[in-house]
Amino acid sequence: MKLSLHLSALLLAGVSVLGLGCEGAASRDPLNAVEAGAQVAVEPQLAEVKQGAVGDTFLRCTQPQDGSYLEVVQTATGYEAATVTEAYDPWDCRCTYLKREVLGQYTRCYRSTVDPRVLNCFRIEPNGTTGKVVLSTTRNQLTQMVLGSTQTVSRTELSIAAINQDPGHTPRLDFTYNMADCQ
């Protein structure tokens, strides 16, 4: 009798651990656990970004191949740059979540008057000097001549340099996006 009771308890514990699927991931963080392939609907009034408020997207560049993106958002204390990628839940490969890695936090961000996607963000230290955390974007016009022809082909890219020399961060990360993928 005791053996069957212990066996039942062990079986129940094993089933509860193995039962952690998408529902288990959703209970850990319901905003980040989305079943792979599931349709997600966003109401238009919730997706609307109002200019000048905390949480506004200052810059967003999307990688069309995998849907990952780099964003600069306005926070309560300044600005923050991060990369967002889709990652698989380690407990259940059918579940995915958005993984957000912060590149840097900035005190000020200035946009170009010619193109708002060209910006310089930096952190001001308490002593008034510019810190070692900088985000700089550059618009590059590339022109190539087609081999064996006089025809030329042009494209425009946005190069992003994220410099963060704080301990625990990669000192410099470089990204390149097609201008059409940035807004």
Phi, psi and chi 1 to 4 in degrees:
 res  aa     phi    psi   chi1   chi2   chi3   chi4
   1 MET       -  -45.7 -177.2   66.6  146.3      -
   2 LYS   -63.7  -37.0  -80.7 -173.3  173.4 -178.2
   3 LEU   -64.1  -42.8 -178.3   60.3      -      -
   4 SER   -68.8  -33.3   66.0      -      -      -
   5 LEU   -67.0  -45.2 -175.3   60.5      -      -
   6 HIS   -65.2  -39.4  -70.8  -65.5      -      -
   7 LEU   -65.0  -38.8 -172.9   58.5      -      -
   8 SER   -65.2  -43.2  -62.1      -      -      -
   9 ALA   -63.8  -41.2      -      -      -      -
  10 LEU   -66.3  -41.7 -177.7   61.7      -      -
  11 LEU   -63.8  -42.0 -176.4   59.9      -      -
  12 LEU   -63.7  -42.2 -178.5   61.7      -      -
  13 ALA   -65.2  -41.2      -      -      -      -
  14 GLY   -65.0  -41.2      -      -      -      -
  15 VAL   -66.8  -38.5  168.3      -      -      -
  16 SER   -67.1  -37.0   66.4      -      -      -
  17 VAL   -69.9  -44.2  168.8      -      -      -
  18 LEU   -70.7  -21.0  -67.9  175.4      -      -
  19 GLY   -75.8   -1.9      -      -      -      -
  20 LEU   -73.2   94.9  -75.4  177.3      -      -
  21 GLY  -110.5 -138.4      -      -      -      -
  22 CYS   -63.1  -31.5  -70.1      -      -      -
  23 GLU   -65.8  -38.5  -66.9   77.4   22.7      -
  24 GLY   -67.0  -41.3      -      -      -      -
  25 ALA   -66.0  -38.3      -      -      -      -
  26 ALA   -65.9  -32.3      -      -      -      -
  27 SER   -72.7  -25.2   66.3      -      -      -
  28 ARG   -72.9  -44.9  -73.0 -166.9  -58.1  -88.7
  29 ASP  -153.9   93.3 -168.8   -6.1      -      -
  30 PRO   -64.4  -22.2   21.2  -29.7      -      -
  31 LEU   -79.2  -23.9  -63.8  176.2      -      -
  32 ASN  -102.5  -15.9  -72.8  -22.7      -      -
  33 ALA   -94.1  113.5      -      -      -      -
  34 VAL  -129.0  129.8  176.3      -      -      -
  35 GLU   -64.7  137.4 -172.1  171.6  -17.3      -
  36 ALA   -59.6  129.8      -      -      -      -
  37 GLY    85.2   -3.9      -      -      -      -
  38 ALA   -74.3  142.6      -      -      -      -
  39 GLN   -79.0  133.8  -65.4  -66.6  -36.9      -
  40 VAL  -118.9  125.7  177.9      -      -      -
  41 ALA  -107.2  137.0      -      -      -      -
  42 VAL  -121.9  127.7  177.7      -      -      -
  43 GLU   -69.8  139.1  -66.0 -174.5   28.5      -
  44 PRO   -55.9  -37.8  -22.4   29.8      -      -
  45 GLN   -69.9  -24.3   65.9  -90.5   22.3      -
  46 LEU   -80.8  -28.3  -63.4  177.1      -      -
  47 ALA   -84.6  -12.7      -      -      -      -
  48 GLU   -70.4  132.2 -177.8  179.0  -27.1      -
  49 VAL  -105.0  123.7  176.4      -      -      -
  50 LYS   -94.9  131.0  -62.2 -163.6 -179.9  -28.4
  51 GLN   -65.7  134.0 -166.7   64.2    9.2      -
  52 GLY    94.7   -7.5      -      -      -      -
  53 ALA   -93.6  158.6      -      -      -      -
  54 VAL   -62.9  136.0  171.6      -      -      -
  55 GLY    95.8   -5.9      -      -      -      -
  56 ASP   -65.1  144.6  -82.4    0.2      -      -
  57 THR   -85.0  119.4  -57.8      -      -      -
  58 PHE   -85.4  -37.2 -146.4   59.3      -      -
  59 LEU  -152.8  139.5  172.4   70.6      -      -
  60 ARG  -144.1  121.8 -179.2  174.9  174.3  148.9
  61 CYS  -119.3  125.5  -67.3      -      -      -
  62 THR  -108.1  139.8  -55.0      -      -      -
  63 GLN   -91.5  108.7 -164.3   66.1 -101.4      -
  64 PRO   -61.3  -27.6  -11.3   19.3      -      -
  65 GLN   -65.4  -43.0  -69.2   83.9    2.3      -
  66 ASP  -124.8   -1.1   60.4    5.1      -      -
  67 GLY    80.7    0.3      -      -      -      -
  68 SER   -70.6  157.9   64.4      -      -      -
  69 TYR  -150.3  159.7   57.8   92.2      -      -
  70 LEU  -111.0  133.8 -177.3  141.4      -      -
  71 GLU  -135.4  148.9   67.3  178.3   -2.7      -
  72 VAL  -119.1  119.2  178.0      -      -      -
  73 VAL  -119.5  154.2  -65.4      -      -      -
  74 GLN   -87.0  132.7 -168.5  167.6    5.5      -
  75 THR  -115.6 -179.7   64.5      -      -      -
  76 ALA   -66.9  -27.1      -      -      -      -
  77 THR  -107.1    1.0   57.4      -      -      -
  78 GLY   153.9 -117.6      -      -      -      -
  79 TYR  -139.4  156.7  -59.0   88.7      -      -
  80 GLU  -142.6  134.9 -179.8  177.2   87.4      -
  81 ALA  -108.8  139.8      -      -      -      -
  82 ALA  -151.8  154.5      -      -      -      -
  83 THR  -104.1  140.5   56.5      -      -      -
  84 VAL  -123.8  123.4 -179.8      -      -      -
  85 THR  -129.3  157.9   55.9      -      -      -
  86 GLU   -89.6  128.6 -174.1  176.3   20.5      -
  87 ALA  -125.3  155.2      -      -      -      -
  88 TYR   -87.4  144.7  -73.7   99.0      -      -
  89 ASP   -69.6  127.0 -176.1  -10.2      -      -
  90 PRO   -66.6  -18.6   21.1  -28.5      -      -
  91 TRP   -87.0  -25.0  -64.5   99.3      -      -
  92 ASP  -152.7  115.6 -172.1  -13.1      -      -
  93 CYS   -70.4   -7.0   61.5      -      -      -
  94 ARG   -83.3  -10.5  -63.5  172.5  -63.7  163.2
  95 CYS  -107.5  142.0  -61.1      -      -      -
  96 THR  -127.3  160.1   60.3      -      -      -
  97 TYR  -145.7  163.4   62.9   97.2      -      -
  98 LEU   -89.0  126.3  -67.5  179.1      -      -
  99 LYS  -104.0  121.6 -178.7  179.0  177.3 -176.0
 100 ARG  -113.2  118.7 -170.3  169.7 -168.5  -84.8
 101 GLU  -112.3  120.4  -67.4 -175.2   43.2      -
 102 VAL   -77.7  127.8  175.4      -      -      -
 103 LEU   -88.0  -34.8  -59.7  174.1      -      -
 104 GLY   179.6  159.2      -      -      -      -
 105 GLN  -119.6  133.9  -64.6  174.5  -29.2      -
 106 TYR  -125.0  149.7  -44.8  100.2      -      -
 107 THR   -83.0  -40.1  -48.0      -      -      -
 108 ARG  -134.4  148.2  -63.7 -154.0  177.5  112.6
 109 CYS  -136.1  129.4  -90.2      -      -      -
 110 TYR  -116.8  133.0  -65.8  116.3      -      -
 111 ARG   -98.5  150.5  -72.2 -175.9  176.6 -167.6
 112 SER   -71.1  146.0  167.0      -      -      -
 113 THR   -76.4  -18.2   56.5      -      -      -
 114 VAL   -85.6  -45.2  176.4      -      -      -
 115 ASP  -140.9  118.2 -171.2  -18.1      -      -
 116 PRO   -67.2  -12.2   20.0  -27.7      -      -
 117 ARG   -79.4  -15.6  -64.8  169.9  -70.5 -168.8
 118 VAL   -90.7  115.3  176.0      -      -      -
 119 LEU  -145.7  160.1   39.6  103.3      -      -
 120 ASN  -126.4  123.6  -75.8  -46.5      -      -
 121 CYS  -121.2  141.7  -59.7      -      -      -
 122 PHE  -153.5  162.8   52.9   91.7      -      -
 123 ARG  -106.1  135.0 -176.7  172.0   68.9 -164.9
 124 ILE   -97.0  125.2  -54.4  -83.8      -      -
 125 GLU   -76.8  162.6  -62.5  -62.5  -29.7      -
 126 PRO   -57.2  -27.6  -25.1   32.5      -      -
 127 ASN   -83.9    1.5   62.8    4.2      -      -
 128 GLY    96.1   -4.4      -      -      -      -
 129 THR   -86.7  159.4   62.4      -      -      -
 130 THR   -73.4  132.6  -58.3      -      -      -
 131 GLY   -79.8 -174.4      -      -      -      -
 132 LYS   -97.2   25.5  -63.5  178.5 -178.4  178.1
 133 VAL  -123.8  110.6 -179.1      -      -      -
 134 VAL  -138.0  143.3  175.4      -      -      -
 135 LEU  -126.7  125.7  179.9   88.0      -      -
 136 SER  -133.6  132.8  179.2      -      -      -
 137 THR  -115.5  147.1   66.5      -      -      -
 138 THR  -135.9  131.9  -51.8      -      -      -
 139 ARG   -90.2  124.8 -177.2  175.2   63.4 -178.1
 140 ASN  -117.5  128.3  -61.0  -39.3      -      -
 141 GLN   -99.8  118.5  178.7   75.0   31.3      -
 142 LEU  -110.0  129.7  -55.5  167.4      -      -
 143 THR  -124.8  129.1  -55.9      -      -      -
 144 GLN  -126.4  146.6  -65.5  175.3  -46.5      -
 145 MET   -96.8  133.6 -176.5  174.5  -81.9      -
 146 VAL   -68.3  132.0  176.5      -      -      -
 147 LEU   -60.6  127.4 -167.6   59.4      -      -
 148 GLY    79.0   17.4      -      -      -      -
 149 SER  -147.4  167.4  171.7      -      -      -
 150 THR   -97.0    1.5   58.1      -      -      -
 151 GLN   -75.6  139.8 -179.6 -176.8    7.9      -
 152 THR  -116.1  150.6   58.9      -      -      -
 153 VAL  -124.3  133.7  178.2      -      -      -
 154 SER  -121.2  149.3  -65.4      -      -      -
 155 ARG  -148.9  155.2   72.4  177.2 -171.8  -83.4
 156 THR  -117.9  132.9  -52.8      -      -      -
 157 GLU  -123.2  157.2  -65.5  178.9  -18.4      -
 158 LEU  -112.9  116.0 -172.4   70.7      -      -
 159 SER   -96.3  132.5  -64.8      -      -      -
 160 ILE  -122.2  126.5  -58.0  171.4      -      -
 161 ALA  -114.0  118.4      -      -      -      -
 162 ALA  -109.8  109.6      -      -      -      -
 163 ILE  -108.1  123.2  -59.7  166.2      -      -
 164 ASN  -142.2  104.2 -169.7  -19.1      -      -
 165 GLN   -97.9   16.7  -65.0 -180.0   -5.8      -
 166 ASP   -69.1  150.5  -74.6  -20.5      -      -
 167 PRO   -58.5  138.7  -21.6   30.5      -      -
 168 GLY    90.3   -3.3      -      -      -      -
 169 HIS  -110.2  154.8  -71.5  -84.6      -      -
 170 THR   -70.5  127.2  -55.6      -      -      -
 171 PRO   -56.3  -37.8  -20.8   28.9      -      -
 172 ARG  -150.8  132.9 -179.2  179.9  173.9  132.3
 173 LEU  -125.7  135.0  -67.7  169.8      -      -
 174 ASP  -116.7  137.9  -68.2  -66.6      -      -
 175 PHE  -131.0  148.1  -55.8   91.1      -      -
 176 THR  -133.6  127.4  -57.5      -      -      -
 177 TYR  -128.1  150.3  -66.5   93.3      -      -
 178 ASN   -69.1  139.7 -170.4  -16.7      -      -
 179 MET   -58.4  -31.8  -80.0  -58.8  -94.2      -
 180 ALA   -65.8  -20.7      -      -      -      -
 181 ASP   -91.2    1.5  -62.2  -32.1      -      -
 182 CYS  -114.8  141.3  -65.4      -      -      -
 183 GLN  -143.8      -   49.2 -162.8  -12.9      -
